[in-house]
Amino acid sequence: MQPELRPVPNNDSAFGRDASGYAPATAAPSDSQKVLRNTYLLLALTMVPTLIGAVVGMSTASLVMQHPIMISLGMLAVVIGLQFAISANRDRGLGVALLLLMTGLLGWWLGPILTVALSLKNGPALVGYAAAGTGLVMAVMATIATTTKRDFSFMGKFLLVGMIVVLLAGIANMFLQMPVLSLAISSMAIVVFSLFLLYDLSRIVTGGETNYVMATTGVYLSLLNIFSSLLHLLMALTGEKD
């Protein structure tokens, strides 16, 4: 189980206020649609470096598996650092470039779990099921966010706590290696990051998030965690060894 990742909250995200203590300005409906459209376009673009990174990661999976804890913790630190850099450059092209770099690295990080999955007799099907399940969660959450236009910002603190619990449990289980705990962490991660997906998408729709780079970062990381957690569960519960 890999530690879960989420974007570093910007000043107006998790708690709904900026550094000055005033509620952030919200976008007009037309602006919200533009942010949502740009988020989907950039999200589609992030799949390119993710796939490239995954192919490279599968070819170097043996290296990662030799030092899984050290490399996972190092990757966690690098990705968190990149999130700060993306946030600082959110209004410039550099922010997009850094986001694409991060997605490439995270694709590489998926390489080992994809290698293990594809080594199973029904591995390709499991990867397909995990991808389809992730797409279904995305479709459901996007539909809820866009049709209800409800403000789900009240979930921010709860989701932050849930993310921290999942993250700490994932790091602890790197050392404990408890299969039951690993399954519980994956199950909890799917719930937490599905709700994070709804939270992020609703913020775009309601005008709470006006920057498509930061919006894409949040949505991408939720989808990544949902996919990896679903794949882990499917491998553990239905994987067929040769």
Rosetta blueprint (number, residue, H / E / L):
1 M L
2 Q L
3 P L
4 E L
5 L L
6 R L
7 P L
8 V L
9 P L
10 N L
11 N L
12 D L
13 S L
14 A L
15 F L
16 G L
17 R L
18 D L
19 A L
20 S L
21 G L
22 Y L
23 A L
24 P L
25 A L
26 T L
27 A L
28 A L
29 P H
30 S H
31 D H
32 S H
33 Q H
34 K H
35 V H
36 L H
37 R H
38 N H
39 T H
40 Y H
41 L H
42 L H
43 L H
44 A H
45 L H
46 T H
47 M H
48 V H
49 P H
50 T H
51 L H
52 I H
53 G H
54 A H
55 V H
56 V H
57 G H
58 M H
59 S H
60 T L
61 A H
62 S H
63 L H
64 V H
65 M H
66 Q H
67 H L
68 P H
69 I H
70 M H
71 I H
72 S H
73 L H
74 G H
75 M H
76 L H
77 A H
78 V H
79 V H
80 I H
81 G H
82 L H
83 Q H
84 F H
85 A H
86 I H
87 S H
88 A H
89 N L
90 R L
91 D L
92 R L
93 G H
94 L H
95 G H
96 V H
97 A H
98 L H
99 L H
100 L H
101 L H
102 M H
103 T H
104 G H
105 L H
106 L H
107 G H
108 W H
109 W H
110 L H
111 G H
112 P H
113 I H
114 L H
115 T H
116 V H
117 A H
118 L H
119 S L
120 L L
121 K L
122 N L
123 G H
124 P H
125 A H
126 L H
127 V H
128 G H
129 Y H
130 A H
131 A H
132 A H
133 G H
134 T H
135 G H
136 L H
137 V H
138 M H
139 A H
140 V H
141 M H
142 A H
143 T H
144 I H
145 A H
146 T H
147 T H
148 T H
149 K L
150 R L
151 D L
152 F L
153 S H
154 F H
155 M H
156 G H
157 K H
158 F H
159 L H
160 L H
161 V H
162 G H
163 M H
164 I H
165 V H
166 V H
167 L H
168 L H
169 A H
170 G H
171 I H
172 A H
173 N H
174 M H
175 F H
176 L H
177 Q L
178 M L
179 P H
180 V H
181 L H
182 S H
183 L H
184 A H
185 I H
186 S H
187 S H
188 M H
189 A H
190 I H
191 V H
192 V H
193 F H
194 S H
195 L H
196 F H
197 L H
198 L H
199 Y H
200 D H
201 L H
202 S H
203 R H
204 I H
205 V H
206 T L
207 G L
208 G L
209 E L
210 T L
211 N L
212 Y H
213 V H
214 M H
215 A H
216 T H
217 T H
218 G H
219 V H
220 Y H
221 L H
222 S H
223 L H
224 L H
225 N H
226 I H
227 F H
228 S H
229 S H
230 L H
231 L H
232 H H
233 L H
234 L H
235 M H
236 A H
237 L H
238 T H
239 G L
240 E L
241 K L
242 D L
